[in-house]
Amino acid sequence: MDKFNSRHIIFLILGTGIVSLKTYPTIFTKVGGRDSWVAVIVSSILIIIYFLYIINVCRKTKTYSLYEIFKGAYGKIIGTVFMIVYMLMLFLTLIESSAVEANSMHTNMLLSTPQWFFLIFFIIPAIYTVKKGKVAIITVTIIGIVLIMIAGINLAILTAKYKKFQYLFPIFKDGITINFLITILKTFGLYGSISVVLPYLCEIKDTKNIIKDSLIGLFILIQMQIVSVTGVIMTFGINRGNLISYPKLIQTQRVSLFDFLEMGELFVMLQIVGGWFIKYVLTFFALTKLLKDLNINNKYIHYVISTIVFLFAFFAANNLFTLFKLLDYYTYISFVGFIIIPLITFIMYSIRKNGKNL
């Protein structure tokens, strides 16, 4: 457990890629309408192509250090600048994770509990976990993802009788519109969170099966997202679903067994709180790794970052409408910062590396 192997990348992909699309799908369904589930399928194919290309470049160049790739692509100075941009994306993801968790729990579960209370009991345990190192990170991730998948399977079974397939059709009633393309961009941007995995690649000691294990993680991820977004549409219909901020939390309130047992919310609370915590600690640890590459290794850095995240997250989470406006911007920022910039970087690094080998 003191080192990563390629099988761990399955859990890293799931830990970073699951919760954004599942927790606030109305960010893109309001634009894509009933065809949003088709857009998710398209962006799922794109994220597979994107991530496999990234891994393939690492394998062919035998370089897994993200900092070395940035320097190799742009030179030391410009490469460091782009590395800082990538680190700012990680910082924004920390704010997203903590703010959405606090706001979703406050809005749907514990209305009288203030957001700052959720943030404190989210951020402080994360500091403890991250400071314990990569063994604690991978342990929390594996256990959390397994429990989240079990909860997801249970929810799929319990909510099946409330879903209507006819809500998914007709497809492309108005043809392929600009809104459909924007929805693909948004969902692709939210999928971009799996780029948080990139700083972990240099920790993988056995990379022989990294392509196969990445594919396993990606296929599990995309089927979860497709089932999730189609499930929301089939449960509420697109018009009603778009009026709900966190439809997965409302969807599970319908679950009832024998008019006595109602445990749907318990499962989804595990998914949301656990899922966002896993994404937060994975992102936090990745950020501290990159700071060390830049020789920034102050013993108080965890507390400084956490305090800044708390302040920004409190501002974002304090108002539901403000949060969703910021999340809307975040989808586009994520597309640029987590998809476009890394993709261009790896293309340039591959070209330069191949040029030197000629």
TAKA-V316780 format. One record per residue. N is the residue number from 0. RES is the residue in one small letter. SS is DSSP state (H for helix, E for strand, - for the rest). PHI is phi as a letter, one per 20 degrees, with the letter a starting at -180 (999 if undefined). Layout:
N:RES:SS:PHI ; N:RES:SS:PHI
This chain:
0:m:-:999 ; 1:d:-:e ; 2:k:-:b ; 3:f:E:e ; 4:n:-:c ; 5:s:-:f ; 6:r:-:f ; 7:h:H:f ; 8:i:H:f ; 9:i:H:g ; 10:f:H:f ; 11:l:H:f ; 12:i:H:f ; 13:l:H:f ; 14:g:H:f ; 15:t:H:e ; 16:g:H:d ; 17:i:-:f ; 18:v:H:f ; 19:s:H:f ; 20:l:H:f ; 21:k:H:f ; 22:t:H:e ; 23:y:-:c ; 24:p:-:f ; 25:t:H:f ; 26:i:H:g ; 27:f:H:d ; 28:t:H:f ; 29:k:H:f ; 30:v:H:e ; 31:g:H:e ; 32:g:H:m ; 33:r:H:f ; 34:d:H:e ; 35:s:H:f ; 36:w:H:f ; 37:v:H:f ; 38:a:H:f ; 39:v:H:f ; 40:i:H:f ; 41:v:H:f ; 42:s:H:f ; 43:s:H:f ; 44:i:H:f ; 45:l:H:f ; 46:i:H:f ; 47:i:H:f ; 48:i:H:f ; 49:y:H:f ; 50:f:H:f ; 51:l:H:f ; 52:y:H:f ; 53:i:H:g ; 54:i:H:f ; 55:n:H:f ; 56:v:H:f ; 57:c:H:f ; 58:r:H:f ; 59:k:H:f ; 60:t:H:e ; 61:k:-:l ; 62:t:-:c ; 63:y:-:d ; 64:s:-:e ; 65:l:H:f ; 66:y:H:f ; 67:e:H:f ; 68:i:H:f ; 69:f:H:f ; 70:k:H:f ; 71:g:H:f ; 72:a:H:e ; 73:y:H:d ; 74:g:-:n ; 75:k:H:f ; 76:i:H:f ; 77:i:H:f ; 78:g:H:f ; 79:t:H:f ; 80:v:H:f ; 81:f:H:f ; 82:m:H:f ; 83:i:H:f ; 84:v:H:f ; 85:y:H:f ; 86:m:H:f ; 87:l:H:f ; 88:m:H:f ; 89:l:H:f ; 90:f:H:f ; 91:l:H:f ; 92:t:H:f ; 93:l:H:f ; 94:i:H:f ; 95:e:H:g ; 96:s:H:f ; 97:s:H:f ; 98:a:H:f ; 99:v:H:f ; 100:e:H:f ; 101:a:H:f ; 102:n:H:f ; 103:s:H:f ; 104:m:H:f ; 105:h:H:f ; 106:t:H:f ; 107:n:H:d ; 108:m:-:d ; 109:l:-:c ; 110:l:-:f ; 111:s:-:e ; 112:t:-:e ; 113:p:-:f ; 114:q:H:f ; 115:w:H:f ; 116:f:H:f ; 117:f:H:f ; 118:l:H:f ; 119:i:H:f ; 120:f:H:e ; 121:f:H:d ; 122:i:H:f ; 123:i:H:f ; 124:p:H:f ; 125:a:H:f ; 126:i:H:g ; 127:y:H:g ; 128:t:H:f ; 129:v:H:f ; 130:k:H:f ; 131:k:-:f ; 132:g:-:n ; 133:k:H:f ; 134:v:H:f ; 135:a:H:f ; 136:i:H:f ; 137:i:H:f ; 138:t:H:f ; 139:v:H:f ; 140:t:H:f ; 141:i:H:f ; 142:i:H:f ; 143:g:H:f ; 144:i:H:f ; 145:v:H:f ; 146:l:H:f ; 147:i:H:f ; 148:m:H:f ; 149:i:H:f ; 150:a:H:f ; 151:g:H:f ; 152:i:H:f ; 153:n:H:g ; 154:l:H:f ; 155:a:H:f ; 156:i:H:f ; 157:l:H:f ; 158:t:H:e ; 159:a:H:g ; 160:k:H:f ; 161:y:H:e ; 162:k:-:e ; 163:k:-:c ; 164:f:H:f ; 165:q:H:f ; 166:y:H:f ; 167:l:H:e ; 168:f:-:c ; 169:p:-:f ; 170:i:-:e ; 171:f:-:l ; 172:k:-:g ; 173:d:-:d ; 174:g:-:n ; 175:i:-:e ; 176:t:-:d ; 177:i:H:f ; 178:n:H:f ; 179:f:H:f ; 180:l:H:f ; 181:i:H:f ; 182:t:H:f ; 183:i:H:f ; 184:l:H:f ; 185:k:H:f ; 186:t:H:f ; 187:f:H:f ; 188:g:H:f ; 189:l:H:f ; 190:y:H:f ; 191:g:H:g ; 192:s:H:g ; 193:i:H:f ; 194:s:H:f ; 195:v:H:f ; 196:v:H:f ; 197:l:H:g ; 198:p:H:f ; 199:y:H:e ; 200:l:H:f ; 201:c:H:f ; 202:e:H:e ; 203:i:E:f ; 204:k:-:e ; 205:d:-:d ; 206:t:-:d ; 207:k:-:g ; 208:n:-:d ; 209:i:H:f ; 210:i:H:f ; 211:k:H:f ; 212:d:H:f ; 213:s:H:f ; 214:l:H:f ; 215:i:H:f ; 216:g:H:f ; 217:l:H:f ; 218:f:H:f ; 219:i:H:f ; 220:l:H:f ; 221:i:H:f ; 222:q:H:f ; 223:m:H:f ; 224:q:H:f ; 225:i:H:f ; 226:v:H:f ; 227:s:H:f ; 228:v:H:f ; 229:t:H:f ; 230:g:H:f ; 231:v:H:f ; 232:i:H:f ; 233:m:H:f ; 234:t:H:f ; 235:f:H:d ; 236:g:-:n ; 237:i:H:f ; 238:n:H:f ; 239:r:H:f ; 240:g:H:f ; 241:n:-:f ; 242:l:-:e ; 243:i:-:d ; 244:s:-:f ; 245:y:-:c ; 246:p:H:f ; 247:k:H:f ; 248:l:H:f ; 249:i:H:f ; 250:q:H:g ; 251:t:H:f ; 252:q:H:f ; 253:r:H:f ; 254:v:-:f ; 255:s:-:b ; 256:l:E:d ; 257:f:-:m ; 258:d:-:l ; 259:f:-:c ; 260:l:E:e ; 261:e:-:c ; 262:m:-:c ; 263:g:H:g ; 264:e:H:f ; 265:l:H:f ; 266:f:H:f ; 267:v:H:f ; 268:m:H:f ; 269:l:H:f ; 270:q:H:f ; 271:i:H:f ; 272:v:H:f ; 273:g:H:f ; 274:g:H:f ; 275:w:H:f ; 276:f:H:f ; 277:i:H:f ; 278:k:H:f ; 279:y:H:f ; 280:v:H:f ; 281:l:H:f ; 282:t:H:f ; 283:f:H:f ; 284:f:H:f ; 285:a:H:f ; 286:l:H:f ; 287:t:H:f ; 288:k:H:f ; 289:l:H:f ; 290:l:H:f ; 291:k:H:f ; 292:d:H:f ; 293:l:-:e ; 294:n:-:m ; 295:i:-:d ; 296:n:-:b ; 297:n:-:f ; 298:k:-:f ; 299:y:-:e ; 300:i:H:f ; 301:h:H:f ; 302:y:H:f ; 303:v:H:f ; 304:i:H:f ; 305:s:H:f ; 306:t:H:f ; 307:i:H:f ; 308:v:H:f ; 309:f:H:g ; 310:l:H:f ; 311:f:H:f ; 312:a:H:f ; 313:f:H:f ; 314:f:H:f ; 315:a:H:f ; 316:a:H:e ; 317:n:-:f ; 318:n:-:c ; 319:l:H:g ; 320:f:H:f ; 321:t:H:f ; 322:l:H:g ; 323:f:H:f ; 324:k:H:f ; 325:l:H:f ; 326:l:H:f ; 327:d:H:f ; 328:y:H:f ; 329:y:H:f ; 330:t:H:f ; 331:y:H:f ; 332:i:H:f ; 333:s:H:f ; 334:f:H:f ; 335:v:H:f ; 336:g:H:f ; 337:f:H:d ; 338:i:H:d ; 339:i:H:f ; 340:i:H:f ; 341:p:H:f ; 342:l:H:f ; 343:i:H:f ; 344:t:H:f ; 345:f:H:f ; 346:i:H:f ; 347:m:H:f ; 348:y:H:f ; 349:s:H:f ; 350:i:H:f ; 351:r:H:f ; 352:k:H:f ; 353:n:H:f ; 354:g:H:f ; 355:k:H:f ; 356:n:H:e ; 357:l:-:f
